[in-house]
Amino acid sequence: MPLDRRENDRASAQAGALFASGAPPVLEWVLWPNRSLSPRGFVTLIAIVCVGFSIPLIPLIGTMALWGVLPFLLGTLALLWWLIRRNYADGRLCEVLTLWPDMIRVVRHNPRGPRQEWEANPFWVRLRLRAEGGPVENYLTLKGGGREIELGAFLSPEERTALHEELERALSRLGRAGT
């Protein structure tokens, strides 16, 4: 699962050293979308596409038809390059969930938009996993502080289920009654 879990002493300084109770964060999770194409895979893919585009050009070498086909092949290659780079940029999305004894905070860092924050008292937070009836399978939400937010929208259904179980255990350890 694309999840970085930090507990107690390893909790990020970004989340703030202490909160209202003066206690350090109990734990912090950093969630991010899965990236299946590594930078090395990107180079390999572009090389394979270049070789694949070269094969139909071989019989056209020395003819005027080469100049008619070449711009379209180069345009396709450039578009593929740009789309994959754009996908990498979108992959900078992440959600940071920090849990203190008296506060839970979710900060969503959007790649092309403003940062979104949500805070609530963990005792009053309702954690909900909807297997059916949500926009996606295993729709995970947190409700509290007057708002309901979706958590881990970019995760797979199995990852959202695992996150729900871990977060439920963490909230239970803080003494919060069930959902």
C-alpha positions, -999 to 999 in steps of 0.1 A, spaced: 0 0 0 14 35 -8 14 44 29 42 57 50 34 51 87 53 70 114 46 64 151 54 85 181 91 96 180 93 93 142 62 115 135 70 143 111 80 178 122 57 191 94 27 180 114 38 202 143 57 192 174 29 194 199 -8 200 198 -33 214 223 -27 187 250 10 192 247 15 157 235 34 147 204 14 130 175 5 94 183 11 86 147 12 100 112 3 84 79 13 98 45 -8 84 17 0 88 -20 -12 73 -53 5 42 -67 30 49 -94 35 18 -116 58 33 -142 92 41 -127 115 68 -143 136 40 -157 105 24 -171 96 57 -187 129 58 -206 124 22 -216 89 29 -229 100 59 -249 129 39 -264 105 10 -274 81 35 -290 109 52 -309 121 18 -323 85 8 -331 79 41 -350 112 36 -369 102 3 -384 75 16 -407 98 45 -417 126 23 -430 109 16 -464 101 53 -467 137 65 -464 146 86 -495 110 93 -505 88 123 -501 63 101 -482 88 101 -452 82 138 -447 44 133 -448 45 106 -421 73 118 -399 55 149 -383 26 127 -372 50 101 -356 70 128 -339 38 145 -327 25 112 -313 58 106 -295 58 142 -281 21 137 -269 30 104 -252 60 121 -235 38 150 -223 10 128 -210 33 106 -190 51 136 -175 17 151 -166 8 118 -149 40 120 -129 30 156 -118 -4 144 -107 13 117 -87 27 144 -63 -7 143 -47 -6 131 -11 -27 131 21 -11 134 55 -32 121 84 -19 130 118 -34 118 150 -29 134 185 -47 123 216 -70 154 212 -69 161 175 -70 144 141 -58 164 111 -59 155 74 -39 177 50 -43 170 13 -15 184 -9 -30 188 -44 -5 190 -73 -24 218 -91 -45 233 -65 -47 247 -30 -38 227 0 -69 214 18 -71 208 56 -95 192 80 -94 189 118 -116 173 144 -116 158 179 -108 121 175 -134 112 201 -162 126 180 -149 114 146 -170 89 127 -150 66 105 -171 50 78 -163 24 51 -191 20 26 -187 -13 6 -217 -3 -16 -236 29 -23 -205 51 -25 -190 66 -56 -163 39 -55 -160 5 -39 -150 7 -2 -156 44 0 -138 56 31 -149 88 49 -141 107 81 -169 128 96 -163 153 124 -159 190 130 -190 197 109 -177 181 77 -173 148 61 -142 141 40 -131 113 17 -99 97 27 -76 79 2 -97 85 -29 -67 74 -50 -62 41 -31 -74 7 -43 -105 -8 -25 -82 -32 -7 -59 -4 5 -89 16 17 -101 -14 37 -66 -19 53 -64 19 61 -99 17 77 -88 -12 99 -56 5 110 -72 39 116 -101 22 136 -75 5 158 -56 37 163 -87 56 173 -98 28 196 -64 29 214 -71 65 221 -102 54 240 -128 65 215 -160 46 214 -167 27 181 -180 42 149 
